[in-house]
C-alpha cells in the first residue's frame, strides 16, 4: 500500500501497525532482560546471566532504531492528510502530555529505587520524595526531566518540530518518488548504512555521540527518523526489503557474531582508534541489516488486520509509558529471591505484563481523563 497525495487520508499500513506493537513488546522484553544483564540500571538482579544478556544485546541493536523508523513512517502518513498545525497539536497531545504526566507520577519511585539499591539513599520513598526535585537526573541530582525511559517521547517531540519544514518539503511526491525508485533497486537500501556509520564512528561519544539512550547516538536516531519518513514510507522500498530479508538476516547474525567476538576478546579500543571504527561499523551494519530483515518479513507476512491488532495498536502508547515503572517496581520486590535468573526472568516478564495489561484494560482504557494523560484518543460519550 502506498501513501496517497496530500490531504487525502491513506489506507492503513497494517504491517507498520504490527511492527509498532511488536517493537514495543521488544522494548518491554529488553527492559525485563536489562534487570539481569551485566550493565548498570535502576535496579539489578544480584546475579547476572549470560543468556539473558545476549537476548538484551540482540534486542538493543535494532529496537529503538526500528521504533524511530516507524515514527518517521507515521509522520509521513499524518502529514499526507494533515496540515502542519494539526500535526503539531497531535504531537503535543500524544507525546508532551504523557511525558509530563510520566515525569511527575511514574518516575519518582524509579529514581528512589535506584538511589536505595545503589546505596545513595537509605530512607523510605516518602522520605525521598522531597529530594526528587533536587537537581537533574543524570547530571547533578534526581529530577527525571526526561522521564527516564520516556526520553523517546521527548526526543521524538523535538525531532518532529525541528524536521517539520523538511518533512513538509518532502511531502511532495515529486521529491520522494526519485528517492524511492533509487532505494528500491536491488541492494541499494544498504547504502543508507554509510551516513549512520560515519555518525557512530566520528561523533565523540562524550558529546552528541553519547549512547546513553538505548545504545545509539541522538543524531543517529535523528537520521533513522528521517529515513523512516523519506525512504521506508515507500511501499516499493519495503518490497525491496522483503526481497532482501533472508540475506539481511544472514548479514545481521554474522555482524552480531563479529560484534560479540570483539567485545569478549577485548578488542574495542577508545574513540579515534582503528578498532573503535571497525567495531562501530560492524555494529551499525548489524543494526541496518536487522531493520531490513524485520521490515522485509513484516511486509511479506503482516499485511493483515484483526481484532488483536486493533486492540493492541490502541494500547501501544499506554503500555510503553507503564512498562518500565512496573518492571522496576516488581524487580525491586523480587531482588532478594534466591532462585536461578532464568525462572526469575520469566516471572518478571509474566507478572509485569499481566500488571500492565490489567491497569491498562480496567483503569486507563475506560476513563477519558486517563486516556488523555496517556496520549489516547478520547472515547465518545453516549
Secondary structure, 3 states (H helix, E strand, C coil): CCCCCCCCCCCCCHHHHHHHHHHHHHHHHHHHHHCCCCCCCCCCCCCCCHHHHHHHHHHHHHHHHHHHHHHHHHHHHHHCCCCHHHHHHHHHHHHHHHHHHHHHHCCHHHHHHHHHHCCCCCCCHHHHHHHHHCCEECCCECECCCCHHHHHHHHHHHHHHHHHHHHHHCCCHHHHHHHHHHHCCCCHHHHHHHHHHHHHHHCCCCCCCCCCCCCCCHHHHHHHHHHHHHCCCCHHHHHHHHHCHHHHHHHHHHHHHHHHHHHHCCCCCCCCCHHHHHHHHHHHHHHHHHHHHHHHHHHHHCCCCCHHHHHHHHHHHHHHHHHHHHHHHHHHHCCCCCCCHHHHHHHHHHHHHHHHHHHHHHHHCCCHHHHHHCCCCCCCCC
